Amino acid sequence: MSQPAPCELERPSLLRVGLVGCGYEGNCLAAAIARTATVRLVACADPDVAAATRVAALGHEVTTHLSIEALLDEADVDAVLVATPNHLLCPVSLEALRAGKHVLAEKPIGVNEQEAATVEREAARADLRYMAGYSCRFSLARHVHDLLAEGVVGEIQAISAVFGCEPLNDGWIASTETGGGPLLHLGSHLVDMVLWFADEDPVEVTGNIRRRAGTGTDDTSAFQIRFTRGAVAQCVVTQAASTFYFAVDIHGRSGRVTLRGWNFLQFEVEVSSNVTAAFANPTVIRPRTEGDNVNMMLVPELEEFARAITERRLPSITAADGRRVLRVLDAVVAADSDSGPIRID
């Protein structure tokens, strides 16, 4: 009998995952799974049978189910990916954790800090890996974070950031009952970046929210975050833009870094620094992109999730990270209601 090749002997078993939520993001995650070397899609769940069937077709012999409960009862999975509307992210994650499954949940992982804290406690209690799906950290935000880690701006003094999109008119994203609106949808990405870049604790938030007539969702939110060492971030999130765009401008004592873009593949980073010779003059960097946003963001996210499980360690983006984002967003809403600053412990 012939012996298996060495590479066959050393190859780790694939992480078997179930996917809950087969809309746009669920489709993207399923496409990313097909491009990984460590993850296999074995089941998907959605009350929309046609949507579940479309996602199942992206894998091989993938079973379909109507709910997370049915998937857990009928399929053998190691982990669950949660790509539902925002109001279901927490309850679906809890179902999976209580069934002994590792979880990767799409941002913002819940609709408020209380939901995020509940998920964080359950994952810790069960000693399971839980990852918050802030996929921008694996692409556009990573390039900025690397520059900051090199010290090109020195001590950060101020950050200004804006995320904008066209009006959110349809589906769950346009309804307050399902966690819609750009503050959770885009503001979660923006705040995660700001907290990651600043690398210090926020202590105070002020903010104002203008809401859309009809839907009641936030239309434009402007808010300020003050940090422990005195740095300040001023942020705007809006669905009153003509197109999707983002810009994050970081000012330090020694330099400046600006990230700006028009989608997740078309972006650039401008750097100037008086401590790094390569950036003594303002320099525009256009990072190389490979393929699409699935390749750039979701494939490395899934690979990191699988490694964290194999290595029995926390993933690089934890439930605590997701909770901190929601703490700030909760404070924005509270500051708008109270018309005053909200202290964050």
Secondary structure, DSSP 4 states (H G I P E B T S, - for coil): -PPPPHHHHHPPPPEEEEEE--SHHHHHHHHHHHT-SSEEEEEEE-SSHHHHHHHHTTSSS-EEESSHHHHHHH---SEEEE---HHHHHHHHHHHHHTT-EEEEETTSSSSHHHHHHHHHHHHHHT--EEEE-GGGGTHHHHHHHHHHTTSS-SEEEEEEEEE-S---SSGGG-GGGT-SHHHHTHHHHHHHHHHHH-S-EEEEEEEEEEPTTT--EEEEEEEEEETTS-EEEEEEES-SSS-EEEEEEEESSEEEEEEESSSSSEEEEEEESS-GGGSS-EEE-----S-HIIIIIHHHHHHHHHHHHTTS--SS-HHHHHHHHHHHHHHHHHHHHTS-EE--
